[in-house]
Amino acid sequence: MTAYHLAQINIGTLKAPMDAPETAGFAENLERINALADNQPGFVWRLVGEADNATDLKFFDDPMTLLNMSVWTDLESLAAFVYRTDHRDVMRRRAEWFHRMELYMVLWWVPAGHVPTPQEAIARLETLRRLGPSPEAFTFKTPFPPPGEGKAVEPVLDECA
């Protein structure tokens, strides 16, 4: 059993409310993409609110800013979901529904069994924003191995751009 799992957070600020026609494409895909994640090899956990997604949970001053969090067994499992499933097609449309953000995602290692809090995740995003990629907060393009593993990790290129 692996001593560490990979946590991720991504945030986005909607251009219109969740129930607006402008975000219908996002809202219509949410349940399907979450179910796809839940059934992927390597999936461990995701943050959910009342509607089995995290859109009703608010952690920012701007109520239009959404937060998504999940935990995976490893980088490869998360990358396979993000870049090699229907999730990729939905991500390619994110500019339709969300304002452009310079930094919207961060990855970090957590002890297996640890469920990260949104506050912890937001702090990791801020660490990445302040310091750049490090073992504490990194991206697919600049990944770090789990603590105690010295082997280099190959970057995962953003195939959704």
ZADO-1210 file (C-alpha; in nm, 4 decimals, padded with zeros to 6 digits):
<atoms>
<atom x="00.0000" y="00.0000" z="00.0000" code="MET" pos="1"/>
<atom x="00.1205" y="00.3455" z="-00.0887" code="THR" pos="2"/>
<atom x="00.1983" y="00.5750" z="00.2009" code="ALA" pos="3"/>
<atom x="00.0821" y="00.8842" z="00.0077" code="TYR" pos="4"/>
<atom x="-00.2029" y="00.9809" z="-00.2189" code="HIS" pos="5"/>
<atom x="-00.2303" y="01.2766" z="-00.4549" code="LEU" pos="6"/>
<atom x="-00.4703" y="01.5575" z="-00.3666" code="ALA" pos="7"/>
<atom x="-00.5877" y="01.8166" z="-00.6151" code="GLN" pos="8"/>
<atom x="-00.7905" y="02.1340" z="-00.6108" code="ILE" pos="9"/>
<atom x="-00.9138" y="02.3378" z="-00.9006" code="ASN" pos="10"/>
<atom x="-01.1117" y="02.6563" z="-00.8791" code="ILE" pos="11"/>
<atom x="-01.3000" y="02.8685" z="-01.1256" code="GLY" pos="12"/>
<atom x="-01.5150" y="03.1783" z="-01.1243" code="THR" pos="13"/>
<atom x="-01.8321" y="03.1320" z="-01.3259" code="LEU" pos="14"/>
<atom x="-01.9309" y="03.3910" z="-01.5860" code="LYS" pos="15"/>
<atom x="-02.2973" y="03.3376" z="-01.4949" code="ALA" pos="16"/>
<atom x="-02.4904" y="03.1590" z="-01.2170" code="PRO" pos="17"/>
<atom x="-02.5149" y="02.7800" z="-01.2293" code="MET" pos="18"/>
<atom x="-02.8794" y="02.7944" z="-01.3377" code="ASP" pos="19"/>
<atom x="-02.8210" y="03.0466" z="-01.6185" code="ALA" pos="20"/>
<atom x="-02.8431" y="02.9448" z="-01.9848" code="PRO" pos="21"/>
<atom x="-02.4784" y="03.0525" z="-02.0304" code="GLU" pos="22"/>
<atom x="-02.3560" y="02.7785" z="-01.7946" code="THR" pos="23"/>
<atom x="-02.6017" y="02.5087" z="-01.9001" code="ALA" pos="24"/>
<atom x="-02.3308" y="02.3103" z="-02.0800" code="GLY" pos="25"/>
<atom x="-02.1238" y="02.2968" z="-01.7625" code="PHE" pos="26"/>
<atom x="-02.4202" y="02.2125" z="-01.5371" code="ALA" pos="27"/>
<atom x="-02.5447" y="01.9429" z="-01.7763" code="GLU" pos="28"/>
<atom x="-02.2062" y="01.7646" z="-01.7758" code="ASN" pos="29"/>
<atom x="-02.1318" y="01.7867" z="-01.4028" code="LEU" pos="30"/>
<atom x="-02.3104" y="01.4723" z="-01.2826" code="GLU" pos="31"/>
<atom x="-02.1759" y="01.2616" z="-01.5710" code="ARG" pos="32"/>
<atom x="-01.8149" y="01.3758" z="-01.5242" code="ILE" pos="33"/>
<atom x="-01.8293" y="01.3285" z="-01.1451" code="ASN" pos="34"/>
<atom x="-01.9638" y="00.9747" z="-01.1950" code="ALA" pos="35"/>
<atom x="-01.6841" y="00.9114" z="-01.4430" code="LEU" pos="36"/>
<atom x="-01.4266" y="01.0245" z="-01.1851" code="ALA" pos="37"/>
<atom x="-01.5851" y="00.8153" z="-00.9104" code="ASP" pos="38"/>
<atom x="-01.5417" y="00.5030" z="-01.1226" code="ASN" pos="39"/>
<atom x="-01.1875" y="00.5653" z="-01.2469" code="GLN" pos="40"/>
<atom x="-00.8993" y="00.3417" z="-01.1378" code="PRO" pos="41"/>
<atom x="-00.7056" y="00.5259" z="-00.8687" code="GLY" pos="42"/>
<atom x="-00.9942" y="00.7471" z="-00.7525" code="PHE" pos="43"/>
<atom x="-01.0075" y="00.7777" z="-00.3727" code="VAL" pos="44"/>
<atom x="-01.2343" y="01.0690" z="-00.2721" code="TRP" pos="45"/>
<atom x="-01.3941" y="01.3941" z="-00.3870" code="ARG" pos="46"/>
<atom x="-01.5525" y="01.6860" z="-00.2079" code="LEU" pos="47"/>
<atom x="-01.9315" y="01.6836" z="-00.2294" code="VAL" pos="48"/>
<atom x="-02.2083" y="01.9045" z="-00.1028" code="GLY" pos="49"/>
<atom x="-02.5835" y="01.8564" z="-00.0942" code="GLU" pos="50"/>
<atom x="-02.6176" y="01.7850" z="-00.4688" code="ALA" pos="51"/>
<atom x="-02.3386" y="01.5206" z="-00.4862" code="ASP" pos="52"/>
<atom x="-02.1051" y="01.7870" z="-00.6248" code="ASN" pos="53"/>
<atom x="-01.9304" y="02.0847" z="-00.4681" code="ALA" pos="54"/>
<atom x="-02.1098" y="02.3701" z="-00.6475" code="THR" pos="55"/>
<atom x="-02.3201" y="02.4576" z="-00.3430" code="ASP" pos="56"/>
<atom x="-02.0163" y="02.4852" z="-00.1133" code="LEU" pos="57"/>
<atom x="-01.8751" y="02.8372" z="-00.0827" code="LYS" pos="58"/>
<atom x="-01.5201" y="02.9116" z="00.0333" code="PHE" pos="59"/>
<atom x="-01.4469" y="03.2464" z="-00.1324" code="PHE" pos="60"/>
<atom x="-01.5811" y="03.6008" z="-00.1005" code="ASP" pos="61"/>
<atom x="-01.7130" y="03.5750" z="-00.4551" code="ASP" pos="62"/>
<atom x="-02.0055" y="03.3285" z="-00.4510" code="PRO" pos="63"/>
<atom x="-01.9448" y="03.2595" z="-00.8220" code="MET" pos="64"/>
<atom x="-01.6062" y="03.1007" z="-00.7440" code="THR" pos="65"/>
<atom x="-01.6361" y="02.7227" z="-00.7316" code="LEU" pos="66"/>
<atom x="-01.3938" y="02.4776" z="-00.5754" code="LEU" pos="67"/>
<atom x="-01.3431" y="02.1161" z="-00.6764" code="ASN" pos="68"/>
<atom x="-01.1220" y="01.8782" z="-00.4762" code="MET" pos="69"/>
<atom x="-01.0328" y="01.5143" z="-00.5065" code="SER" pos="70"/>
<atom x="-00.7769" y="01.2570" z="-00.3928" code="VAL" pos="71"/>
<atom x="-00.6186" y="00.9921" z="-00.6175" code="TRP" pos="72"/>
<atom x="-00.3792" y="00.7057" z="-00.5562" code="THR" pos="73"/>
<atom x="-00.1157" y="00.8590" z="-00.7832" code="ASP" pos="74"/>
<atom x="-00.0358" y="01.1160" z="-01.0491" code="LEU" pos="75"/>
<atom x="-00.0875" y="00.8691" z="-01.3334" code="GLU" pos="76"/>
<atom x="-00.4451" y="00.7889" z="-01.2260" code="SER" pos="77"/>
<atom x="-00.5432" y="01.1547" z="-01.2018" code="LEU" pos="78"/>
<atom x="-00.3740" y="01.2362" z="-01.5338" code="ALA" pos="79"/>
<atom x="-00.5543" y="00.9457" z="-01.7029" code="ALA" pos="80"/>
<atom x="-00.8892" y="01.0839" z="-01.5833" code="PHE" pos="81"/>
<atom x="-00.8104" y="01.4466" z="-01.6671" code="VAL" pos="82"/>
<atom x="-00.6549" y="01.3930" z="-02.0091" code="TYR" pos="83"/>
<atom x="-00.7778" y="01.0573" z="-02.1414" code="ARG" pos="84"/>
<atom x="-01.1517" y="01.0528" z="-02.0672" code="THR" pos="85"/>
<atom x="-01.4516" y="01.2689" z="-02.1613" code="ASP" pos="86"/>
<atom x="-01.3338" y="01.5051" z="-01.8870" code="HIS" pos="87"/>
<atom x="-01.0838" y="01.6444" z="-02.1386" code="ARG" pos="88"/>
<atom x="-01.3609" y="01.7482" z="-02.3786" code="ASP" pos="89"/>
<atom x="-01.5439" y="01.9329" z="-02.1028" code="VAL" pos="90"/>
<atom x="-01.2203" y="02.1023" z="-01.9871" code="MET" pos="91"/>
<atom x="-01.1610" y="02.2296" z="-02.3396" code="ARG" pos="92"/>
<atom x="-01.4858" y="02.4264" z="-02.3038" code="ARG" pos="93"/>
<atom x="-01.4019" y="02.5870" z="-01.9677" code="ARG" pos="94"/>
<atom x="-01.3542" y="02.9328" z="-02.1253" code="ALA" pos="95"/>
<atom x="-01.7247" y="02.9293" z="-02.2191" code="GLU" pos="96"/>
<atom x="-01.8290" y="02.9086" z="-01.8545" code="TRP" pos="97"/>
<atom x="-01.5399" y="03.0390" z="-01.6411" code="PHE" pos="98"/>
<atom x="-01.3338" y="03.3554" z="-01.6338" code="HIS" pos="99"/>
<atom x="-00.9695" y="03.3054" z="-01.7208" code="ARG" pos="100"/>
<atom x="-00.7467" y="03.2592" z="-01.4164" code="MET" pos="101"/>
<atom x="-00.3694" y="03.2578" z="-01.4126" code="GLU" pos="102"/>
<atom x="-00.3582" y="02.9845" z="-01.1494" code="LEU" pos="103"/>
<atom x="-00.6571" y="02.7595" z="-01.0944" code="TYR" pos="104"/>
<atom x="-00.5147" y="02.4211" z="-00.9954" code="MET" pos="105"/>
<atom x="-00.2618" y="02.2655" z="-00.7577" code="VAL" pos="106"/>
<atom x="-00.1504" y="01.9150" z="-00.6678" code="LEU" pos="107"/>
<atom x="00.0118" y="01.7919" z="-00.3455" code="TRP" pos="108"/>
<atom x="00.0774" y="01.4670" z="-00.1610" code="TRP" pos="109"/>
<atom x="-00.1209" y="01.3689" z="00.1484" code="VAL" pos="110"/>
<atom x="-00.0756" y="01.0680" z="00.3767" code="PRO" pos="111"/>
<atom x="-00.2968" y="00.7825" z="00.2565" code="ALA" pos="112"/>
<atom x="-00.6285" y="00.8053" z="00.4400" code="GLY" pos="113"/>
<atom x="-00.6046" y="01.1824" z="00.4958" code="HIS" pos="114"/>
<atom x="-00.9002" y="01.3828" z="00.3642" code="VAL" pos="115"/>
<atom x="-00.7777" y="01.7359" z="00.2921" code="PRO" pos="116"/>
<atom x="-00.9921" y="02.0309" z="00.3919" code="THR" pos="117"/>
<atom x="-01.0837" y="02.3102" z="00.1528" code="PRO" pos="118"/>
<atom x="-00.8826" y="02.5489" z="00.3714" code="GLN" pos="119"/>
<atom x="-00.5772" y="02.3236" z="00.3377" code="GLU" pos="120"/>
<atom x="-00.6276" y="02.3093" z="-00.0397" code="ALA" pos="121"/>
<atom x="-00.6643" y="02.6863" z="-00.0733" code="ILE" pos="122"/>
<atom x="-00.3442" y="02.7286" z="00.1303" code="ALA" pos="123"/>
<atom x="-00.1638" y="02.4959" z="-00.1145" code="ARG" pos="124"/>
<atom x="-00.2892" y="02.7036" z="-00.4058" code="LEU" pos="125"/>
<atom x="-00.1545" y="03.0154" z="-00.2346" code="GLU" pos="126"/>
<atom x="00.1793" y="02.8409" z="-00.1730" code="THR" pos="127"/>
<atom x="00.2052" y="02.7636" z="-00.5434" code="LEU" pos="128"/>
<atom x="00.1107" y="03.1220" z="-00.6285" code="ARG" pos="129"/>
<atom x="00.3769" y="03.2649" z="-00.3907" code="ARG" pos="130"/>
<atom x="00.6660" y="03.0218" z="-00.4346" code="LEU" pos="131"/>
<atom x="00.6089" y="02.8423" z="-00.7615" code="GLY" pos="132"/>
<atom x="00.6202" y="02.4636" z="-00.7927" code="PRO" pos="133"/>
<atom x="00.7691" y="02.2794" z="-00.4957" code="SER" pos="134"/>
<atom x="00.7134" y="01.9460" z="-00.3179" code="PRO" pos="135"/>
<atom x="00.4415" y="02.1226" z="-00.1148" code="GLU" pos="136"/>
<atom x="00.2426" y="02.2493" z="-00.4151" code="ALA" pos="137"/>
<atom x="00.2931" y="02.1624" z="-00.7808" code="PHE" pos="138"/>
<atom x="00.1264" y="02.1112" z="-01.1182" code="THR" pos="139"/>
<atom x="00.1083" y="01.8453" z="-01.3865" code="PHE" pos="140"/>
<atom x="00.3801" y="02.0329" z="-01.5758" code="LYS" pos="141"/>
<atom x="00.6150" y="02.0394" z="-01.2743" code="THR" pos="142"/>
<atom x="00.5309" y="01.7320" z="-01.0636" code="PRO" pos="143"/>
<atom x="00.7192" y="01.6114" z="-00.7583" code="PHE" pos="144"/>
<atom x="00.7390" y="01.2560" z="-00.6238" code="PRO" pos="145"/>
<atom x="00.5717" y="01.1536" z="-00.2987" code="PRO" pos="146"/>
<atom x="00.7738" y="01.2287" z="00.0166" code="PRO" pos="147"/>
<atom x="01.0564" y="00.9832" z="00.0640" code="GLY" pos="148"/>
<atom x="01.0639" y="00.8786" z="-00.3011" code="GLU" pos="149"/>
<atom x="01.3621" y="01.0349" z="-00.4709" code="GLY" pos="150"/>
<atom x="01.2794" y="00.9281" z="-00.8236" code="LYS" pos="151"/>
<atom x="01.2052" y="01.2002" z="-01.0767" code="ALA" pos="152"/>
<atom x="00.8495" y="01.2377" z="-01.2030" code="VAL" pos="153"/>
<atom x="00.7815" y="01.3081" z="-01.5692" code="GLU" pos="154"/>
<atom x="00.5719" y="01.6170" z="-01.6476" code="PRO" pos="155"/>
<atom x="00.2198" y="01.5680" z="-01.7767" code="VAL" pos="156"/>
<atom x="00.1578" y="01.8131" z="-02.0555" code="LEU" pos="157"/>
<atom x="-00.1717" y="02.0007" z="-02.0577" code="ASP" pos="158"/>
<atom x="-00.3481" y="01.8405" z="-02.3522" code="GLU" pos="159"/>
<atom x="-00.6551" y="02.0576" z="-02.3004" code="CYS" pos="160"/>
<atom x="-00.5033" y="02.3887" z="-02.4003" code="ALA" pos="161"/>
</atoms>
